[in-house]
């Protein structure tokens, strides 16, 4: 063999060996723990609130309802804060307050002030339901859902077309899915398009264009648990609301009667997740695989009969990597890309599951300041799903079903500004409002801190 051929062969072998080595290193790398940076939002919007909601649409946070620092009900106006995201270039004012206006100028078609309500987003619409007014009982609105259009800045409402609907409640968990999509929308192509958009956003952000959401109302809302009044026992039922058909469907009841209120509810792919605590040393994560008939335009009921909540216990003692019992916490799905998703469980008020008060219990904080991540199964098909399948074949841990405490790192970009304000972390707090921004970023606003005072600031949390 001539020297040139030998050189080519050597390079091919070297490249193959190096590629295999790099691949083995990548497979061996742990998927946890994650790290987080906290950035305080600099805005003229100082809104002391608790038991309110925050919804994010197109880089703007929409804050509604709740209680003020004096314990009074906030008004029914919507506060809009433009989040300081790197991708924003429109130069729009960072804050405005919008009074409640009905779709056709009808003052009766607007929600009354409330707290402890639930909110979620589908497309450019914010859906709000439940809550309580000035009394202790939940507002009885016969299953009505309020809709805020972020384009027209007007309210409308949806009343269920059938008599079956959830009982009145406060502090219910609420999440939403854009599925089923309107007729003619191709869900598989939409998923593929989202993955392409994600890849482009990491390489050439300026090329990313916001997709136009379907104009026709669509999607599904999910609610779970809650309270009928501030003094009542927790509810354990779950419901789904089809926006297109305007009907409620009851889902299997949650397995645990010890779910805190508000419950920690999240949706990842086609699974609902809930967290409960049965003791000081053990908690549970519950998940419900949703029937395809709810998320796809299908009349098949085959899966509904077999659908039930599954329970996975995990340790929550001080020496185990699991979150201690809490309520009023944030539970949000995030993704680090390539089909890798996590549940971010952060802050919240300490919950005692026992009447026994130990010295350790007395020393524990009233509110938590930590954050944990839980790794659900990777989406299939996706690069993360392929990697996990390969890891399983090789006997390497995938990290699926594990908890890890999120490491807090300094925010170097905003260090000077944060030092001037004297705060680089939101600190212990609960009953704040939070929402995902997209990818691995979330925002929180307000809440009650460790001194029992109502906070009015907002924070961005970036996860890596």
N, C-alpha and C positions, 0 to 999 in steps of 0.2 A: 504493500500500500504506500502511495506516495506521501511525502511529509504534509502536503496540504490536506489530504484526506484524513490523516491522523490527527491534525489540528482540529478539523471540523468535528471528528468523532469525539475528541476530548472535550470540546466545548459543549456538545450535546449532552454527554454524560455528566459534566459538571453542572450544567443548567438543570438537568433532571434531578440530580442529587440535592442541589440547593433548593429547588422548588419543593421537593418532598420534605426537606428539613423545615422550610418555612411553613408548609402546610401542617406538619406535625406540631410545630410550635403554636400555630393558630388554633388547632384543635385542642391543645392542652391548656390554652389560656382560659382562666375562669371567667364566667359571665357576670360574676358578682365579686366584690361589692361595687356599687356605683358611687359617684361623687357628685356633689351639688354646690353651686354657688348661689348666693342670695343677693339680690339687688333691690334696694329700696326705690320705689317709684317716686320721682320728683314731679309733683303735680300740684296745681292749686286746689285740686279736689281733696280736701280733708273731710272724710265722711265717717265719723264714729258710728259704727253699726255692729249689731250682733243679730244672729238668727235671720239674716238677709240672704239674698241670692246674687250671684255674679255669673254672667254668661258672656262668652267671648264669640264675636262674629267679626271676621275680617280685621283682626288686630285691634278691635275695640272692646272694652269691658263695659257691660251694661249692668248697673247695680240697681236693685229694686227692693223696696220694703225693708223689713227688719225693725229693730228697736234702737233708739238713740242712746246716748250716754246717760240720759236721765231716766231711761226705762220706758219712755213713751213710744208709741208707734210712729215710725217714719211716715212721710207722705207717700202718695201713690205716683209721684213723678219718677222718671227714669234718669239716672245719672250716667253719662257716657264719658268714659275716660279712654283717650287714645293711648295705647300702650307704647312705650319707647322701644319698639323693635327695630333691629338693624335694617330690615327690609322695607321700612316705611319711608317714603320719599314725597308724600303728598303735601307736607307742610301744614296740615290741618291743625286747628286749635286742639290742645290736649284735653280739654274738658268742656262739657256743656250739660245743662240740665233741661230735660224735656218734660213739660207738663202732660198729664194724662189726657189724651184726646181719643174719642171714638172714631171708628172707621168712617162714619158718615156724619161726624159732628154731633153725635148723640152722647150726652154726658152719662146716660144710663149704661152705655156699652163699654164701661171702663171698670177695672178691678178696684175694689175698695182697699184702703191701706191694710197691711197684714204683716205678720211675722211667722217664722216657722213654716213657710210655704216651700214648695219645690219648684225647680226650674231646669229646663234642658233645651238644647238647640237642635234644630234640623234645618239645614240650609241657612237661610237668612231670617228665619223666624224663631222667636223665643216663646216657649210654651211654659205657662205657669199654672199651678193648681194647688189647692188646699191652703193650709195656714189658719191662723186665728186672728180675730180682730182684737177689740179691747177686752173681750171676755176670756175665760179660761178654756171654753170649748172651741172645737174646730168649726170653721165656717161651713155651713151646710149649703153647698151649691149644686147638689144633685149630679155630681160627676162632671161639672162644667170645667173646661180648660180655657184659660185666657191666652190670647196670642198677640205678641208684640212684633210688628213688622219693622225690621231695622232699616228698610228703605223709606217707607212712608212715615215712620215714627208714629203710627196710629195703632190703637188696640181693636181687637175683635174677639169673639168668643166662639167656642164650639160646644154645643150641648149634645150628649150622646143620643143616638137615634133609638136605642133600646133601653129597657128598664134596668138592665143589669149594669151596675157600676159600683166602684168602691165606696165604702162608707166615708164620711167626713174625717179628715185627719190632719194633724200637724206633724212636722219633722219626719215626713216620709222620705225614703230614699227614692231618687228619680234619675233615670238615664234614658238615652234615646238612641235609636238606630235610624239611618236614612233608608233602610230597607223595610218593606219592599219598595223598589223604585217605581216610578210611573210606567205605564205600558210603553214599550218601544225602547226603554233604557236597557242596555246590556251590562249587567252587573260584572261579568268577567272582564269585559273590556275596560270597565271603570276601575277595577282593581289594578289591572295592568297599567292603565294610564296613571294611577296614583303612584305606583312604584317607579315609573319612568320620571314623573314629576319630582319624586323624592331624590332620585339620583341626580337629576339636573340641578336641583336646589343646592346640593352640596358642592357642585363643581362650578356652575355658572348661575348664581342666584338671579342676575338681571334678566335671564331668559324665562324665568318662571312667570306664568300668567295665571291669574285667579280663574278657575273654571266657573262657568255660569251654572248655578244650580237649577234643577228642573223647576219650572214655574208652577207646575201643578202640586198642590199639597200632597205630601207623601210621608212615609216613614212610620215608625212605631215608638210610642213612649212606654216605659216600664216603671212601675212604682212598687215599693215594697215596704211593709211594716209601718211604723209611725205610731202616733197616739191619737185617741179621740178627744182627749183633753189633757191638760198638764198634770192632772192627778190620776189619770187612768193607767191601767196596765198596758204594756206594749201590744200592738196588733201584730199578727204574724202572717197576714195574707199578702199575695202578690198579684198584680194585674198588668195587662198589656192593653194599650189603646191604639187602634189603627186610625191614623189621621185621615186616610182616604175613605174608609167606610164609616168613620165616626162611631165606632163601637168599642166597648170594653170587653175583654176576655179574661176570666179569672185563671191564674196560673197555680201550680202547686204551692201550698203554704210552706213557709220556711220552717226548717226542723227545730230551730232553737227558740225557746221562749225568753232567752236572756239577751236578745239583741238590744244594744243601746239605742237611745233615741237622741238625735237622728241616727239612723243606721248608716253604716259605711257600705255603699252599694256602687258597683262599677260594672261596666260591660266591656269585655274583650272578645273580639270576633263574635261567636254565637253563644257566649257564656255570660250569665249574670254571676257576680261574686258578692258575697256578704261575709262579714267578720263578726264573730261573737266570742265571748269569754265565759268559760264555765267555772274557772277558779283563778287564783292568783298565779298559778304556775302553768296553766294550760289554756289555750284559746283554740278556736276553730275557724277555718275558712270554708265557707259553703259555696258550691257553684251549681247552677242550673243550666243544662244544655237546652237551648231554646228550640222548639219544634220548627222545622223548615217551613211549615205552613204559615208561621208568623212573619218570617223574614223574606220569604219568596212568595211570588204570586201563585199560590197553589192551594187547591182545596183538599189536599191530602191530610188526613188526620192520623195516619199510621203511627207517627212518632209521639203524638200527644199523650197517648195512654201510658207510654213507658217513661215519659219525662218526669223526673223527680230530682230533688236536691241531693247532692252528694256532699259528704262532710270529710274534711281532712284536718285532724288535730295537729297543733304545733305548740312547742314549749314557749312559755312567756316568763320564765324566771330570770333573775338578773345575770345568770351566767350563760344563758342560751341566746342565740341570735334571733330573737323574735320580739315583736312589739308588745309591750305591756298593755293591759286592758285600758281602754279609753273610749270617750264619746265626744261628739262635736269635732271630730278629726276630719282630715281630708283623705279621700281615697280616689285616686285618679289613674286612669291608664296612660302610660307614656310609651314611646318607642324610640329606640336608639338606631333604628334603620334596619333594612334587610330582613324585615319580618320578625325582629326581636322585640317583644313587648314585655312590659313590667307593670305591676301595680305599685304606685307610690302612696304610702300610708304615713301621714305626717301630722305632728302636733296633736292637739286635742286635750280634753280634760280627763284627769285620772279617774278611773272607775274602780271602786272596791267591789269585789264579788263575794266577800266574806264579812260576817259580823265580827270576826275576831280581829282586834286591832293590835298588831305587834309593833315593836319598836321600829322595825324596818318600814312598816306602813306609815307611821307617824312622820318619819323622816322623808318619805317620798314626796315629790312635788305635787301641787294641786293640778298643775297643767304640765304637759310634756313639751319639750322643745326639740325632740329627736325626729328622725324620719327613717323609715324602713322601706325596702323594696322586696316584692314577691315576684317570682318568675313563673308565669303560666306557660303552657305549651306554645312553642313557636308556630306561626302560621304556616300552613302547607298549601301550595308549594311556595317556598321562599328560600333564599340563601341560608337563613338561620335554621329553617327546618331541615334542609339538606345537611348542614353541619351537625345538627343534633342527631340526625339519623346515623351519620358516620361515626360520631362519638359513641353512640350506643353500641354499634357494631364492634368498635374497638375496645369496648369496656371502659370508656372515659365518661365521667359524670357530665351530664348536660346542664345541670343546675336547675332543671325543671322542678317546681314545687318547693323551692328553698327560699328562705328569708335571709336578708343581710341588712345590717345597719348602713345607711347612706353616710358617706364621709363628707363632712363640710369642709370646703376649701375656700381660701380668701379670694375675693373678687378683685383682681388686680386692676382691671379697667376702671372701676369706680372707686378705687381706694381713697383718693383724695376727697371726693365728695362725701363718701361715707364717713370718713374721719371728721369732717366738718360737722356732719349731722350727729355724730356720736353713736351710730347704730349700724351694725353690719349683719344683723340677724333679727328676724321678727320676734325671737324670744318665745317663752312658753305662752301659749294661747289656745283657745278653743272657740267653737261656735262662730268661726269666721266663714266667709264665702270663698270658694275656690273653683277654678275651672282650668282645663287644659287649653293651651294656645295652639298646640300642634307639635308633633315630634316629641322632644324631650323637655319642653318648657311648660310651666304652669304659672298661674297667677293667683294670689290670695289677697283678700281685703278685709280689714277690720277684725272683729272678734273681741273676746274678753281675755285679758292677760292675767298673769299670775297674781296680781294685786287686786283683781276683781274689777279693774277699770276697762272701759270700752275703748278699743283702739280705732283709729281712723285712717291708718296708712295702708298702702298697698305694696306688695312685694312680688318680684319675679323670681322664680326658682328655675335654674338651668341645670339639667342632669346630664352627666357624661358617664 
